[in-house]
Amino acid sequence: MAEKLTLDIVTPYGHVFTGEVDEIVASGSDGELGILPDHIPLITTLKIGMLTYRKGSETAHFFVNWGYAEIGPDRVTIIADSAEKSEDIDVERAKKAMQRAEERLKQIEKFDEGRARAALERSMMRIQVAEKQTAR
């Protein structure tokens, strides 16, 4: 029986995080996933969202931009397009990206609506994740 989970978060740009944790909550494509040690093996897709882990009394938050989660009894591997720890998020940059996406949605005849909506969702989620860090 596993008492801890090893969490690995990997992107095409490299390793973002590796460590032992007690609990993980991730934004799955079909809803929120709560993962504890001894979870049944599962592979699932992740949407743009927040990944949170708890280790003792410590809680950390990550922005995850699409990806996959491979879940086992003692290990969770996240393979994402991109991922950022909450304290590493540049909030001003995210706010500017949100403004650009909102402007593009107002001029939909000039821009790809799907890309603009995805950019808006990413920027809004980055801001939300960054605010988790400052709310501690």
Secondary structure, 3 states (H helix, E strand, C coil): CCCCEEEEEEECCEEEEEEEECEEEEEECCEEEEECCCCCCEEEEECCEEEEEEECCEEEEEEEEEEEEEECCCEEEEEEEEEEEHHHCCHHHHHHHHHHHHHHHHCCCCCCHHHHHHHHHHHHHHHHHHHHHHCC
